[in-house]
Amino acid sequence: MHEDLRRRALESSKTVSKKARSKQSSLTTSAVNSQPNSRPTSRAQSRNGSDDEDGGGNLSDETSFSINSIDELLASDDFNEQAPEPQRQELKDRIEELCERKGSSYKGREDSLAAFVRILTAHHLADELYGRVADLVSALLRSVKAESTERETILALKAIALMVISFQDDISYDGLSAQLKRTICDTQSLSTKAAAIHSLGTCTAFCGAGDDEIMEVLNFLLEIASSDGSFVNATDDADTVIAALQEYGFLTTYIDDLETESEDAVAAFVDQLDSDNVYVQIAAGENISLLYEKSYTPMEEDDTLSDLEETEGNSSSGDDSGNSGGPKLIKRYNAYHNTYEILEKVQALASLSSRKLSKHEKKQLHQSFASIQITVENPRLGLQTNSASRMTVRIHQEGEMKVDKWWKLMRLNALRRLLQGGFVNHYFEGNKQVLDTLPLIMRDVKVKGLRSPGHDKSKKGRWKDNPKRGLRGFSED
């Protein structure tokens, strides 16, 4: 992968919000079902080293819907290389094993699913799925319904998401979404709930859902986040809340007009700013910024210059310096009735100093909320790391994308959560879903055309030996 994907890698962590703690004593109806599977609050603060667990408490990279360490991605043997024939053949073999479920053991299915997920994460191999999608979906849904083991279930959920982003045809959104929602509501495994939420977000975005269906899922996710997980019997479980917040932000980028929904959504996210966990706070804050950004749209022919004037104490100069030379932006509605309340909380978080936070958490919090504050104060500026700089994603020295809008960041992070180190390969190998998600993602940078990042085999392994050169976070221009 390129040098500019380190700093903003999302990390999955748990939390218990203040609102949730105040509710906990009164939530007796769901206690019998949820408490035996609830995780202690102390586990929330040690989340970086784990994501999903199998029955024995062992961790598995294949079950992860997050990026905990970019350095781990650099160690992948097939990183930025063309899919070799042995991998294609292994994928075919694994497909056969998954479809021929009769007589298989849970351990065998776990191994087959892990290989299936690993290969489809690393490369775009839609041609190998052709003609087998219906059988695969049926087999994967059986694993999800059966819940033989937590690891098999989560692997099946991720396999479904990878199939949808690799091969959209012949996959019914209605059938998938109904089962995923049942799993989110009914499973006793909290890790499975979070994985199913991520899978639901991917299926909704890439499986042909219309605006009404997307709005239905957004309302479902908002209920989960605003209830601190209790809506789906996951009271105080941070993974569930984080997943709901992240997928809400991602799916919101597909809806043009959220004027009616914005007030209630922002109110729910403002409440989550009081969470005890940095990553819930960041996810909520980023959603707030996105909704403020969406309350502004480009100036149209029937708009007047007076429409450019800012209100509520924002800049009235009409300056769109954060617009990178784009069209003038006009405020269409109030994202929230009390921007001052939000700014008070955001400013406090941007400078929060607490011994309870690690150095890394404090840095993440301060950087994120500095950007969030800029957007809430003046949504026209889009996404900035400070008043004058932007974030840029570069793939080697061959192309780049300006991440100057929150909607771009939401979509980029969603792709990276699912594809992880394979994101670059999926782009260069022509995954239409990836290309459509971030259209015009690349532009030429001092070279003729865009070549595969693995074109120079003489440099193979260089990035592994020196990971600091191989991958950085978003760089500032």
C-alpha positions as CSV (number, residue, x, y, z in Angstrom):
1,M,0.0,0.0,0.0
2,H,1.1,3.6,-0.3
3,E,2.7,5.9,2.2
4,D,-0.4,7.8,3.3
5,L,-2.7,5.5,5.2
6,R,-1.3,5.3,8.7
7,R,-2.5,8.1,10.9
8,R,-6.2,7.8,10.2
9,A,-6.5,4.0,10.5
10,L,-9.6,3.4,12.5
11,E,-9.3,1.4,15.6
12,S,-12.2,-0.6,17.2
13,S,-12.6,0.0,21.0
14,K,-15.3,-0.4,23.6
15,T,-16.9,2.2,25.8
16,V,-19.7,2.7,28.3
17,S,-21.3,6.1,27.9
18,K,-22.6,8.2,30.7
19,K,-26.1,8.0,29.4
20,A,-25.9,4.2,29.3
21,R,-24.7,4.0,32.9
22,S,-27.6,6.1,34.0
23,K,-30.0,3.8,32.2
24,Q,-28.5,0.5,33.3
25,S,-30.3,0.3,36.6
26,S,-33.7,0.5,34.9
27,L,-33.1,-1.9,32.0
28,T,-34.4,-5.0,33.7
29,T,-36.3,-6.5,30.8
30,S,-33.3,-7.3,28.8
31,A,-30.9,-8.2,31.6
32,V,-31.6,-11.9,31.5
33,N,-30.7,-12.2,27.9
34,S,-27.8,-9.7,27.6
35,Q,-26.0,-9.8,30.9
36,P,-24.4,-13.2,30.6
37,N,-22.8,-12.1,27.3
38,S,-21.9,-8.6,28.3
39,R,-18.2,-7.7,28.6
40,P,-16.9,-5.9,31.6
41,T,-16.2,-2.2,31.3
42,S,-12.5,-2.7,31.9
43,R,-12.1,-4.7,28.7
44,A,-13.1,-1.7,26.7
45,Q,-9.9,0.1,27.4
46,S,-7.7,-2.8,26.1
47,R,-9.4,-3.1,22.8
48,N,-6.5,-2.3,20.5
49,G,-5.1,-5.8,20.7
50,S,-8.3,-7.6,19.9
51,D,-11.2,-7.6,17.6
52,D,-13.0,-10.9,17.4
53,E,-12.6,-14.1,19.3
54,D,-13.2,-17.7,18.7
55,G,-14.6,-20.0,21.3
56,G,-11.2,-20.4,22.9
57,G,-10.5,-16.7,23.2
58,N,-8.0,-16.8,20.3
59,L,-7.9,-13.8,18.0
60,S,-8.3,-13.9,14.2
61,D,-7.3,-11.3,11.6
62,E,-9.8,-12.7,9.2
63,T,-12.8,-11.9,11.5
64,S,-11.8,-8.2,11.9
65,F,-13.9,-5.4,10.5
66,S,-11.3,-2.8,11.6
67,I,-7.7,-1.9,11.0
68,N,-5.9,-2.1,14.3
69,S,-2.3,-2.0,13.0
70,I,-1.2,-0.9,9.5
71,D,2.2,-2.5,10.1
72,E,0.4,-5.8,10.2
73,L,-0.9,-5.2,6.7
74,L,2.6,-4.7,5.4
75,A,3.5,-8.2,6.4
76,S,1.1,-9.8,4.0
77,D,2.8,-12.2,1.6
78,D,0.5,-11.2,-1.3
79,F,0.6,-7.5,-0.6
80,N,0.3,-5.4,-3.8
81,E,0.9,-8.4,-6.1
82,Q,-1.2,-9.9,-8.9
83,A,-3.2,-12.8,-7.6
84,P,-1.1,-15.9,-8.4
85,E,-2.7,-18.9,-10.0
86,P,-2.3,-21.0,-6.7
87,Q,-4.6,-18.4,-5.0
88,R,-7.2,-18.7,-7.7
89,Q,-7.2,-22.4,-7.5
90,E,-7.4,-22.3,-3.7
91,L,-10.4,-20.0,-3.9
92,K,-12.1,-22.5,-6.3
93,D,-11.4,-25.3,-3.8
94,R,-12.7,-23.4,-0.9
95,I,-15.8,-22.5,-2.7
96,E,-16.4,-26.2,-3.4
97,E,-15.9,-27.0,0.3
98,L,-18.3,-24.3,1.4
99,C,-21.0,-25.3,-1.0
100,E,-20.6,-29.0,-0.1
101,R,-21.5,-28.4,3.5
102,K,-22.9,-31.9,4.2
103,G,-20.6,-33.9,6.5
104,S,-18.3,-30.9,7.2
105,S,-17.1,-30.0,10.7
106,Y,-17.2,-26.6,12.2
107,K,-13.4,-26.5,12.2
108,G,-13.3,-27.4,8.5
109,R,-15.8,-24.7,7.7
110,E,-13.8,-22.2,9.8
111,D,-10.7,-23.0,7.8
112,S,-12.5,-22.8,4.5
113,L,-14.1,-19.5,5.4
114,A,-10.8,-18.0,6.7
115,A,-9.1,-18.8,3.4
116,F,-12.0,-17.5,1.4
117,V,-12.0,-14.3,3.3
118,R,-8.2,-13.9,3.1
119,I,-8.1,-14.3,-0.7
120,L,-11.1,-12.1,-1.5
121,T,-9.8,-9.4,0.9
122,A,-6.4,-9.4,-0.9
123,H,-7.6,-9.4,-4.5
124,H,-10.6,-8.7,-6.8
125,L,-11.6,-12.2,-8.1
126,A,-15.2,-11.7,-9.2
127,D,-14.6,-14.1,-12.2
128,E,-14.0,-17.0,-9.8
129,L,-17.4,-16.3,-8.2
130,Y,-19.3,-16.4,-11.4
131,G,-22.0,-19.0,-11.4
132,R,-21.5,-19.9,-7.7
133,V,-22.9,-16.9,-6.0
134,A,-26.4,-18.3,-5.2
135,D,-24.9,-21.5,-3.7
136,L,-22.3,-19.5,-1.7
137,V,-24.9,-17.1,-0.3
138,S,-27.1,-20.0,0.8
139,A,-24.1,-21.7,2.4
140,L,-22.9,-18.6,4.2
141,L,-26.4,-17.8,5.5
142,R,-26.6,-21.3,6.9
143,S,-23.4,-20.6,8.9
144,V,-24.8,-17.3,10.1
145,K,-28.1,-18.8,11.2
146,A,-26.6,-21.9,12.9
147,E,-24.0,-20.0,14.9
148,S,-22.1,-23.2,15.5
149,T,-19.1,-21.1,16.7
150,E,-18.6,-17.4,17.0
151,R,-15.6,-17.5,14.7
152,E,-17.5,-19.4,11.9
153,T,-20.4,-16.9,12.2
154,I,-18.2,-13.8,12.0
155,L,-16.2,-15.3,9.1
156,A,-19.4,-16.0,7.3
157,L,-20.6,-12.4,7.9
158,K,-17.4,-11.0,6.5
159,A,-17.5,-13.4,3.6
160,I,-20.9,-12.1,2.7
161,A,-19.7,-8.5,2.7
162,L,-16.7,-9.4,0.5
163,M,-18.9,-11.3,-1.9
164,V,-21.2,-8.3,-2.2
165,I,-18.4,-5.8,-2.9
166,S,-16.8,-8.2,-5.3
167,F,-19.8,-9.5,-7.3
168,Q,-23.1,-7.7,-6.9
169,D,-25.1,-9.7,-9.4
170,D,-27.4,-12.5,-8.3
171,I,-27.5,-11.3,-4.7
172,S,-30.9,-10.4,-3.2
173,Y,-30.7,-7.4,-0.8
174,D,-34.0,-8.2,0.8
175,G,-33.0,-11.8,1.8
176,L,-29.6,-10.7,3.1
177,S,-30.8,-7.7,5.1
178,A,-33.6,-9.5,6.8
179,Q,-31.2,-12.3,8.1
180,L,-28.6,-9.8,9.1
181,K,-31.1,-7.7,11.1
182,R,-32.3,-10.9,12.8
183,T,-28.7,-11.8,13.7
184,I,-28.1,-8.3,15.1
185,C,-31.2,-8.5,17.3
186,D,-31.1,-12.1,18.4
187,T,-27.6,-13.3,18.7
188,Q,-26.1,-13.7,22.2
189,S,-22.6,-13.0,20.9
190,L,-21.7,-9.3,21.1
191,S,-18.8,-9.7,18.7
192,T,-21.3,-11.2,16.2
193,K,-23.7,-8.3,16.6
194,A,-20.9,-5.8,15.6
195,A,-19.8,-7.9,12.7
196,A,-23.4,-8.3,11.4
197,I,-23.8,-4.5,11.6
198,H,-20.8,-4.0,9.5
199,S,-22.0,-6.6,7.0
200,L,-25.4,-4.9,6.9
201,G,-23.8,-1.6,6.1
202,T,-21.8,-3.2,3.2
203,C,-24.8,-5.0,1.8
204,T,-27.0,-1.9,2.0
205,A,-24.4,0.2,0.1
206,F,-23.5,-2.4,-2.6
207,C,-26.4,-4.7,-3.0
208,G,-28.9,-2.4,-4.8
209,A,-30.8,-0.9,-1.9
210,G,-32.9,2.2,-2.7
211,D,-33.2,5.4,-0.8
212,D,-36.1,4.2,1.3
213,E,-34.3,1.0,2.2
214,I,-31.1,2.9,3.1
215,M,-33.2,5.3,5.3
216,E,-34.7,2.2,7.0
217,V,-31.3,0.9,7.9
218,L,-30.1,4.4,9.0
219,N,-33.0,4.6,11.4
220,F,-32.2,1.1,12.7
221,L,-28.6,2.1,13.3
222,L,-29.5,5.3,15.0
223,E,-31.7,3.4,17.4
224,I,-28.8,1.2,18.3
225,A,-26.4,4.2,18.8
226,S,-28.9,6.3,20.7
227,S,-29.8,3.5,23.1
228,D,-26.1,2.6,23.7
229,G,-26.8,-0.8,22.3
230,S,-29.8,-1.7,24.4
231,F,-32.1,-1.6,21.3
232,V,-30.5,-4.9,20.2
233,N,-29.8,-6.4,23.6
234,A,-26.2,-5.2,23.7
235,T,-26.4,-2.7,26.5
236,D,-23.2,-0.8,27.1
237,D,-21.3,-2.8,24.4
238,A,-19.0,-0.4,22.7
239,D,-18.2,-2.5,19.6
240,T,-21.9,-2.5,18.8
241,V,-22.2,1.2,19.3
242,I,-19.0,1.9,17.3
243,A,-20.2,-0.3,14.4
244,A,-23.6,1.4,14.3
245,L,-22.0,4.9,14.3
246,Q,-19.5,4.0,11.6
247,E,-22.0,2.4,9.3
248,Y,-24.5,5.2,9.9
249,G,-21.8,7.7,8.7
250,F,-21.0,5.5,5.7
251,L,-24.6,5.0,4.5
252,T,-25.4,8.7,5.1
253,T,-23.1,9.5,2.2
254,Y,-25.6,7.9,-0.2
255,I,-28.6,10.1,0.8
256,D,-28.8,13.6,-0.7
257,D,-31.2,15.3,1.6
258,L,-31.2,14.7,5.4
259,E,-32.9,17.9,6.5
260,T,-35.8,16.0,8.2
261,E,-33.5,13.5,10.0
262,S,-30.6,15.8,10.8
263,E,-31.8,17.2,14.1
264,D,-32.5,13.9,15.8
265,A,-29.4,12.3,14.5
266,V,-27.1,15.1,15.6
267,A,-28.8,15.0,19.0
268,A,-28.0,11.3,19.4
269,F,-24.4,11.9,18.4
270,V,-24.0,14.8,20.7
271,D,-25.0,12.5,23.6
272,Q,-22.3,10.0,22.6
273,L,-19.7,12.8,22.9
274,D,-20.0,12.1,26.7
275,S,-18.9,8.5,26.2
276,D,-16.0,7.2,28.3
277,N,-14.3,5.8,25.2
278,V,-12.3,7.8,22.7
279,Y,-13.3,5.8,19.6
280,V,-17.1,6.2,20.3
281,Q,-16.5,9.9,20.8
282,I,-14.5,10.2,17.5
283,A,-17.1,8.2,15.5
284,A,-19.9,10.3,16.9
285,G,-18.0,13.6,16.2
286,E,-17.2,12.6,12.7
287,N,-20.9,11.9,12.0
288,I,-21.8,15.3,13.4
289,S,-19.3,16.9,11.0
290,L,-20.7,14.9,8.1
291,L,-24.3,16.1,8.8
292,Y,-23.1,19.7,9.1
293,E,-21.3,19.3,5.8
294,K,-24.4,17.8,4.2
295,S,-26.5,20.9,5.2
296,Y,-24.6,22.8,2.6
297,T,-24.9,22.2,-1.1
298,P,-23.5,23.8,-4.3
299,M,-25.0,27.1,-5.5
300,E,-27.6,26.6,-8.2
301,E,-28.7,28.8,-11.1
302,D,-31.8,30.1,-9.2
303,D,-29.8,31.0,-6.1
304,T,-28.7,34.6,-5.4
305,L,-25.5,36.0,-4.0
306,S,-27.4,36.9,-0.8
307,D,-27.9,33.2,-0.2
308,L,-24.1,32.9,0.3
309,E,-24.2,34.9,3.5
310,E,-23.4,32.9,6.6
311,T,-25.7,33.0,9.6
312,E,-25.4,32.2,13.3
313,G,-22.0,33.9,13.7
314,N,-20.2,32.1,10.9
315,S,-18.1,33.8,8.3
316,S,-20.2,36.0,6.0
317,S,-17.4,36.5,3.4
318,G,-18.6,33.7,1.1
319,D,-15.1,32.3,1.3
320,D,-15.0,28.7,0.2
321,S,-11.2,28.3,0.7
322,G,-11.9,24.8,1.9
323,N,-13.7,24.0,-1.3
324,S,-10.5,23.5,-3.4
325,G,-11.8,25.7,-6.2
326,G,-15.1,24.0,-6.3
327,P,-18.6,25.6,-6.5
328,K,-19.9,28.0,-4.0
329,L,-21.7,26.3,-1.1
330,I,-25.0,27.5,0.3
331,K,-26.6,26.6,3.6
332,R,-29.9,24.8,3.0
333,Y,-31.0,24.1,6.5
334,N,-29.8,24.0,10.1
335,A,-28.1,20.7,10.9
336,Y,-28.9,21.2,14.6
337,H,-30.7,23.8,16.6
338,N,-27.9,24.5,19.0
339,T,-24.5,24.7,17.3
340,Y,-23.0,26.5,20.3
341,E,-23.7,23.4,22.5
342,I,-21.8,21.2,20.1
343,L,-18.9,23.6,19.9
344,E,-18.6,23.7,23.6
345,K,-18.2,19.9,23.8
346,V,-16.0,19.7,20.7
347,Q,-13.6,22.4,21.9
348,A,-13.3,20.7,25.2
349,L,-12.5,17.3,23.6
350,A,-10.0,18.9,21.2
351,S,-7.9,20.0,24.3
352,L,-8.9,17.3,26.8
353,S,-6.1,16.2,29.2
354,S,-6.8,13.1,31.2
355,R,-4.6,10.6,32.9
356,K,-7.1,7.9,32.0
357,L,-6.2,8.3,28.3
358,S,-3.1,6.8,26.8
359,K,-0.8,9.0,24.8
360,H,-2.1,7.5,21.6
361,E,-5.8,8.0,22.5
362,K,-5.1,11.6,23.5
363,K,-3.4,12.3,20.2
364,Q,-6.3,10.6,18.3
365,L,-8.9,12.6,20.2
366,H,-7.2,16.0,19.8
367,Q,-6.5,15.6,16.1
368,S,-9.9,14.4,15.3
369,F,-11.8,17.0,17.2
370,A,-9.6,19.8,15.9
371,S,-10.9,18.9,12.4
372,I,-14.4,18.4,13.7
373,Q,-14.4,21.8,15.3
374,I,-13.4,23.5,12.0
375,T,-16.3,21.9,10.1
376,V,-18.9,22.7,12.8
377,E,-17.8,26.3,12.9
378,N,-17.8,26.6,9.1
379,P,-19.1,23.6,7.1
380,R,-18.0,25.2,3.9
381,L,-14.4,24.4,4.7
382,G,-15.0,20.7,4.5
383,L,-12.5,18.4,6.1
384,Q,-9.2,20.0,7.2
385,T,-6.5,19.1,9.6
386,N,-6.2,22.8,10.4
387,S,-7.2,26.1,8.8
388,A,-4.8,25.8,5.9
389,S,-3.9,22.1,5.3
390,R,-5.7,19.1,3.9
391,M,-5.3,15.4,3.9
392,T,-4.1,13.5,0.9
393,V,-4.0,9.8,0.1
394,R,-1.2,8.9,-2.2
395,I,-0.5,5.4,-3.6
396,H,3.2,5.2,-4.1
397,Q,4.1,8.1,-6.4
398,E,1.6,7.3,-9.0
399,G,-1.7,9.0,-8.0
400,E,-3.5,10.8,-5.2
401,M,-6.8,11.7,-3.9
402,K,-7.7,14.8,-1.9
403,V,-9.7,13.8,1.2
404,D,-11.2,17.2,1.5
405,K,-14.7,16.2,2.4
406,W,-16.1,14.1,5.3
407,W,-18.1,11.9,2.9
408,K,-14.9,10.9,1.2
409,L,-13.3,10.0,4.5
410,M,-16.4,7.9,5.5
411,R,-16.3,6.0,2.3
412,L,-12.6,5.5,2.3
413,N,-12.7,4.2,5.9
414,A,-15.5,1.8,5.1
415,L,-13.5,0.3,2.2
416,R,-10.4,0.0,4.4
417,R,-12.4,-1.7,7.2
418,L,-13.5,-4.4,4.8
419,L,-10.6,-4.7,2.4
420,Q,-7.8,-3.6,4.7
421,G,-4.5,-4.1,2.8
422,G,-6.3,-5.3,-0.3
423,F,-7.9,-1.9,-0.9
424,V,-5.1,-0.9,-3.3
425,N,-5.2,-4.2,-5.2
426,H,-9.0,-4.0,-5.6
427,Y,-8.7,-0.5,-7.0
428,F,-5.9,-1.3,-9.5
429,E,-7.6,-4.6,-10.4
430,G,-10.8,-2.8,-11.5
431,N,-13.3,-3.6,-8.7
432,K,-16.2,-1.5,-10.0
433,Q,-17.8,-1.2,-6.6
434,V,-14.6,0.3,-5.2
435,L,-14.2,2.7,-8.2
436,D,-17.8,3.8,-7.9
437,T,-17.6,4.4,-4.2
438,L,-14.8,6.9,-4.6
439,P,-15.1,8.1,-8.2
440,L,-12.1,9.8,-9.7
441,I,-10.1,8.7,-6.6
442,M,-6.8,9.1,-8.4
443,R,-5.1,11.7,-10.5
444,D,-1.8,11.4,-12.3
445,V,1.2,12.5,-10.3
446,K,4.4,13.2,-12.4
447,V,4.0,9.9,-14.3
448,K,2.2,8.8,-17.4
449,G,-0.8,6.7,-16.4
450,L,-1.3,4.6,-13.4
451,R,0.6,1.3,-13.1
452,S,0.0,-1.5,-10.7
453,P,1.8,-0.9,-7.4
454,G,3.5,-4.3,-7.9
455,H,4.9,-3.5,-11.4
456,D,8.5,-3.2,-10.2
457,K,9.3,-6.7,-8.8
458,S,12.8,-5.6,-8.0
459,K,11.4,-3.6,-5.1
460,K,9.4,-6.5,-3.7
461,G,9.7,-6.7,0.1
462,R,11.2,-3.2,0.4
463,W,8.2,-1.9,2.3
464,K,8.3,-4.9,4.7
465,D,11.8,-4.1,5.7
466,N,11.1,-0.5,6.3
467,P,7.5,0.0,7.2
468,K,8.0,3.6,8.1
469,R,8.7,4.3,4.4
470,G,6.0,1.9,3.2
471,L,3.0,3.5,4.8
472,R,2.2,6.8,6.5
473,G,-0.9,8.4,7.5
474,F,-2.7,11.1,5.6
475,S,-0.1,13.7,4.7
476,E,-0.6,17.5,4.8
477,D,-0.1,19.5,1.7
